[in-house]
Amino acid sequence: MWKELYAARNVRPSFHSPLGVFGGLLYTGLFYILGRGKEPWTLKHGGRDADRLKPASQCKPIAYPKPDGEISFDLLSSVALTGTNHEHDQPPHLTLKDDSVPVEKNYAVFNGPEGHFCPAGVYEYVPLEAGDGVRLQINAQNCIHCKTCDIKCPSQNINWVVPEAGGGPAYDGM
């Protein structure tokens, strides 16, 4: 696995070069496909993924098609296929450093990116029971341990720790 990761180390950073997407395609074609990642240098990423998130006001909303149940499936059906299991009496493995940040910063500026980047629907903004507004609900039982929240949260407010008793997805046979 290390050899594969090392060979592909420059693919993603090449797309963030001054040459852009086409430069990244050209670089990947030349050095990864032909040279198998044997170039003697390593490109830098140039920053954290979380720092590249744009405010919602600068983006167009995306209208995703509804899952058809044949080729595409709803989120919870896909999570069920992972065989994810967490003990119900264990301490939470996903916590917030500051409970006010998700609504005051992430939701206000970025339209709640946690609800979009998590592939398992762990983070969900739900309406408050009393009054207007929303709150962040964490559905930790859905977590598939991809750690995307650790990488993409713009405020770096989510604390991800390994759950007790080896809980999580059943990645047998991968």
N, C-alpha and C positions, 0 to 999 in steps of 0.2 A: 504494500500500500504506500509506503514511504516513497518508493521509486516513482509511482504514478503521480503523487502529489508534488514531488520535486520537479518532475517533467512539466507539469502544468502551472508552475508557480508564476509565470509571467503572462499567462493568458488574460486574466481579469485586469491587471494593471495596464496592459497594453491598450485597452479600450478607453482608459482615462488619460491617454497621452494627448499631446497637442494635436495629433492627427485625427483624433476622434474615433468614431465607429469604424470608418473605412480603414483607417490606419491600424486599428486593432485587428480587423479581419485580415489585412495584409500581413501583419506581424505574425498572427497565429498561423496563417497558412504557410509562411516561410519557415518559421523557427520551430513551431510545435509539430506540424504534420511532417515536414521534411527532415528536420533535425531532431525530432523527438525530445525537445526540451533540453538539449545538451549545451545550449549557449552558456558561456562562462560568466554571465552577469545575471543579476536579479533586479527587476524593475521594482520601484517602490509604489505602494498604494496611494500615497499622497494624502492620507487622512482616514478617519474612521467612517464607516458606512453611515452611522447616525448623523454625522455632520453634513451629509449630502442631501438630507431630507429637506424639501422645499416647503414653505408655508402653504397651507391649503388655498389661500387666496391667489397663489401663482399657478395653480393647477386646474385642469378641467376635470370634472367628475367623470368617472368611468362607469358605464352602464354594462354590467356583466350579464350575459344571458343566463337564464334559469337552468339548473341542472336537468338533464333529460332522463336520467336513470339508466341510460344505456352506455353512453360514452363518458358523460360527466355526471358526478354525483354530488349530493349535498355534503356539506362539511362534516356533520356528525356521522354520516354513513362511512365516510372515508376514515375518520378517526377510529371507528369501530373495527375497521379492517386491520388496524395496527396492533390490535390485541392489548391496548393500553390498560394497565391495572395499577391502581394505587390503593394502599390500605387506608381505610376511612378514619382510623384513629391516630394517624401519624400527624406530626406538626406540619404546617404548610411549607412546601419547598419553594413557593413563589411568594415573595412579600414585597411591599413598597417601602422605600427608604423614607418617603414623605407622602402621606395620603392626599395632600392638597395638590401636588404637582400634576397628576393626570388630568384633572379638570381645568385647573388654572393655566397650565402651560400647554400640555400636549393636545387637549381637546380644543382649547381656545385658539391656538395658533395653527396646529397641524391637523385638526379634525379627527383627533383620536387615532393615531397611526397604529396603536396596539391592536385595535379591532380589525385592522387591515393586514398587517404583516404576519400575524400569527397564523400558521397553517392549520392549527387545530381548534381555533375558536376559543382559546383560553381567556382572552381579554375581550370584554363586552361592555359597551357603554349602555346603561339602562336608565330610564327616567326615574327621577326621585319619587318616592312614595308621596311626599308632601311638597307641593310647590313646583316651580319650574326648574329646569336644569337636569343634569345627568350625573351619574356616579359610575366609577369603573368597578365592574364586578369581575373577579378572578375565578374562573372555573378550572382550578388546578388539576382536577381529575381527568381533564382532556389532554393534558400536557404530553407531548411525544418526545420531549427532551432534545429538541433541535437547537435550543439556545438562541433562536432568532431574536427573542426579546432582549437578551443580553447585548446583542450586536446593534440592533436597529432603534432602540428606544432613544429618542433625541435628548432626553433629560438624564439618561442613565440612572433612572429611578427604580428599576426593577432589580431585585436581588434574587438570583436563581441559585439554589443549592441542591445538591444531590439528595433525592428523597430517601427516606429510611427503607430498609428491608428490600432493596433492589427493585422497587416499584418502577413502573413506566411501561413503555411499549415492549412487545414481545418480538424482538428482531431475529428470531430463530430462522435459519435457512437463508439468511442474506449473504 
